[in-house]
Amino acid sequence: MPPAIRLLAGLGLLGAASLVAAAPTVLKPLAASPDYVEGGTLYGAKTGEARSVLTARFRDGPATALRPISVRPETALNAELASTSEARLGPRALPPVFGGYSVTVHQMPEPTQFTVRPQFHDGPSGRNDFLNLNVYLENNQPQPAGLEFSFAGAWLFPVAPGPRPAPIPLDQLADASFFVGSQRSAARVVQLLARDADSGALWVSEASATAHSATLPLAGTRWARLDAQDPASLGAFAPPTFRRVDHLGLYVTVPPTKLDEPVRPYGVIYNVVLHSFEFTLANR
C-alpha cells in the first residue's frame, strides 16, 4: 500500500476510534426485564422475601417507622443475598442495593399497628427481579377509610462493581432512567439520589418525575442535602458542591395522603416498587 494511502487509512481508523470513544456508556445496576415491563404495563409476581421488617404501633399520636440510609454492606436492603463484588441479576445475585425509609401514619381511624418491609423478588429465571418498599396494615382486622400516611424512601446502587466502587465525576453523569410502580395511586415524586464519594453526604436532585417511567438529567440540576438519619428531612436546593459520586439511586416521596377507601386485613397501605434503574455516562 502506498504511504499516502496508508496515512489516509490510519486517519480513518483514528476517526472511527474517536467516534467510538465519544459514544455514551449506559450502566444498568438493575436491568429492565421484559418479564414485567412491557408497554408501560406491569406483569409478574408482587411478593418477595422479607429481609428487613420494622413494625410501629399507632396509639395517641403519629407513629413513624424509620430506617437511616447507609451504604454499609451489613445494612443492604437485600441483606445476605447482596453481592459486594459483582453486580449481576439472577438467583441469589441481586446487585448490592442500600437505602432507608421514613414512613409516618398520621391518623388511623382505629388504633392498630403497621409494618414497613423492604423486599426483593429474586426470580428463578434471572429476568424478573425487582425491589419493593412495602407499608402494610399489621392486623387481622380491616382499617376503615380515613387512614393518613406519608412516605420517604431511598435506594442507592454502587456506580461500579466492588465493595469500594470507583467514583465517577459528577459532570460525566448525563442522566438516569427508571421504572417504578405502586399498588395505590398517590402523589408520588421520584428524584435522583447521589452520594458524595469524598464526604459521604447524600444529595437529592431538583429534577423530578411523577410518571412510572422517566429519564432525569443530572447535568444542570440543583441539589439538596438529605439527612441520612431521617430520610424525610431535605434541605434547600442549590448548585452542587460535590464533584464525585460513588453511589447513585432514587429518592421517592409521598406527602401526607388520606385514603378514601378501607384497608383490608394485612393489606397494603402503600408501596413503591423499583423494576429497573440505569444511568448514562457522557464520555468525553
N, C-alpha and C positions, 0 to 999 in steps of 0.2 A: 504494500500500500504506500503511495507517495506520501512524503512528510506532511504536505498541506492537507491531504485528506485525513491522515491520522490526527492532525491537530483539530480539524473540524469535528471528527468523531469524538475525540476526547472532550471537547467543549460541550458537545451534545449530551454526553454521559454526565458531565458535571451539572448541566442544566436540569436533567432528569432527576439527579440526586437532590438538587436544591428543592425541586418541586415536592419530592417525597418527604424531605425534612420539614417542609413548611406545612404539611398536611396536619390537621388537628388529630389529637390522640384521645380516644374515648376509653375511660376506665369504668368497669362495672362491678362494684363491690357486691351488689345484689342484682343479678341479671334478670331482666324481664322474662316471663315464662309464657309461652303460648298455651299452656295448660289452663291458665286462669285469667289472662289479659288478652282479650280479642275484641277489637272494635269497641273498646270502652266498656265491655261487659265483664263482670267478674264470674269466674267459674271455679269449681273445686271446693274442697272441704273448708269449714270455718273454724276448726278447732286445732289445737296443738298441745304439746306437753307443757305443763307449768314448770317454770324454773325459778320463779320468784313471786311470792304472794304476800301481800300486806292487807290486813283487814282492819277497818276502823268502825267503831260503833257510834252512831248518832244518839245524842242524849238531848241536852237543852240548847246547844249551840252548834255552829258549823263543825263538821268533822273533816279532817284532812288526812289523806294518805300521801306520804312524801317519801321519795327516794332521791337523794342527791345524785348529781351527774358525776360520773367518774370514768376514767379510761384505764383503770387498773384491771388486768385480766381476771382477777378474782371477783370483780363486780360486773362482768359481762352479762348482758341480758340473756344470752344463750348459754351461760354458765359453762359446765364442763364439756359441753359439745362445741364450744368455741375453739378454733384453732388460732394460735398466736403466730404461726409461722407460714400458713398457707391459706389464701383466700380462694375458696372454690365452693361450688354447690354439690349437693348430693347427700346421701345418708350420712349422718353424724359429721357433716363437714360444712355447716353454715359458716360464712365468714365471721371474723370477730366483729361483734357489734356491742357498743356500750351505750349508756344513756341514763335517763332518770325520768321522774314524773312528779307532778303535784296535782292531786285530784281533791276537790272540796265539794262536799254535799252541804249546801247552804240550808236546805229545807227538805225534810221528809214528812209527809202528812202523818205517817205513823212511825214513831221512832223504831229503828231497826239498825242493821249494820250493812256495810258494803265492802267489797273486796276489789283491789287493783291487782291484776295479774299480767305481767309481761309473758307472752307466749311466743312460740315459734312453731311452724309446721315444717317438719323435715321430711319432705316427700320421698318415698322409696324410689321414684323414677329419677330423682335429682333435678326435676324440672318444675316442681310445684312447691318450692319453699317460700314461706312468707313470714313476716314478723308482725306481732299484734300486741297492742296495749289495750287491755280489756278492763272495764269497770262494770261490775255487776252486783245485783242485789244478793246479799248473803243471807237468805231467809227462805223458808218453805212456804211463806205466806206472801201473796201479792201485795204490792205497794200501790195505793190509789194514785190517780193523776195529781200533779202538782209538785212532784219532786223537782228540786232545783239543784244544779251542779255547775262546776266549772272545771276546766281541764287544761293542763300544760304537759306535754310530753316531748322527749328528745331522743333521737337516735344519732350515734356517731360511729362512722366507719374509719379505720385507718386508711390513709390515702395511698399506702404502699404496703406490700406484704411484710411480715416480720413483726416481732414483739416491739421493736423500736422503728416505726416507719420513717423512711427518709422524708424530710419536709419538702413541700412544694412551694415555690414563691407564689404569693397571692396574685401577682399580676400575670401569672401563667394560667390561672384558673379562669376559663371563659364562662362556663355555665354548668348547671346541674339539672338533671331531669329525673322525674319520679312518677310513680303511680301509687296513689293511696286510696283507701276506701273506708267507709264506716257503715254500720248497720242502722244507725239513726241519722237523719238529716239534722244538721245544726250548723251554726255559723263558724265552720272550721276554717282556720287560716294556717297556711303552711309557709314557712320561711326556711332559709338555709342556715345551718349552724356550723361554725368553724372554730377550731381550737388553735390558738396561737402556739406554734411549735416552740417558741422561746420562753414565754411566761406561763403557759398552760391556761391562760384566760380563755373564756368562751364568748363568742360573738355571734349575734343574730343579724341576718341581713334585713335591710328595709324592704327589699324586693320580696313580694309575697304572692300567693295564689290561693284561690278557693276551689278550683276545679280538681277533679280526681287526678288528671294527668296534666303536667305542666313542665316547662323549662324556664328556669330562673337565671338571669345573668348575675355573675359575680363582679364583672368589671363595671365600675362606676357607681355601685350601690353603696349606701352608707350602712354603718354597723352600730349595734347597741350591745353593751356588755350584759351578759346573763349571769346571774348569781348561781353558781354550781350547787350551793347548799339549798337553794329554793328555786326550782325551775320555773316558778310563776313570776319571779322578780326580774324585770327587764329595765335597763337604763334608757337614756336618750340616744337617738341616732346621730351619728357624726361620721366624718370621713375616717377611714381605717387608720389606726395607729400601729397595727401589726403588719408584718411583712412575709411571714412564712406560716404555712398550715401543715399540721401533721394528722389531723382528723377532720372529716367533713361529714355532714349529715343533715337532718331535718329537725325543725322545731315546729311543733303543732300546738295550736291553742284553740280553745273554745271558751268564749266569755260566759258569765252566768246565764244559764239557759234553763227554762222551766218546761217540763214535759207535760203535754196536754193529754197524754194517754197513760193508763196504768202500766206498771211494770210487773210482769209475771214472776212467779217464784223462781229464784236463781236466774232471772232474766238480765239481759244486758242493759245497763244504764247508758253506757256509751263505749265505743271502741274506735281505735284508729289502726288500720292495717296497712303495712308497707309491703307492696308487691315487687317493686323494682326501684333501684336507685343507681344513677350513673353520673359521672361528671366528665367534662371535656377540657383537655389541656390545649391551649393555643400555643403550639410550638413556634418558636421564633429563632 
